[in-house]
Amino acid sequence: MKKLFQKLLMMGPLRNLLHATALLLSFMMPVSILQIESETLALIFLGALPASAPIIVIIIGLDIMMTSIWKTEAASKDESRYKEIIRAHIFFGGVLLFSWLAAFLPRMI
C-alpha cells in the first residue's frame, strides 16, 4: 500500500485528478443507460456524462504523447517514472473507453 501511495505522489496531483475523473466517469457510465424522469438529472447523466468521457480519453492520450516525448529526453532514472505514468494512463484510459463503449456501442449499432 505504501508503494502504491508513493507511485501516486510521484505522478503529481493533476495526473491523479485526471485518473480519478476517468475512474469516476467509468463507474457512473452504467447510469447513463437508465431512463431518467427528471430533466435536470437527464441532462447531466444522459447528456454531459457520455459527452465528457471521450474528451477525458483524448486528454489522457495527449498526456501519453507528451510523456513519451519527455521520456525520450529524460535521464535513465526518470525513464522508469515516465513508464509508470504511461502504464497508469493506458490502464485508466482503457477502463474509461471500455466502459463508454460497453454503454453506448449497442445504441450505436
Secondary structure, 3 states (H helix, E strand, C coil): CHHHHHHHHHHCHHHHHHHHHHHHHHHHHHHHHCCCCCHHHHHHHHHHHHHHHHHHHHHHHHHHHHHHHHHHCCCHHHHHHHHHHHHHHHHHHHHHHHHHHHHHHHHHC
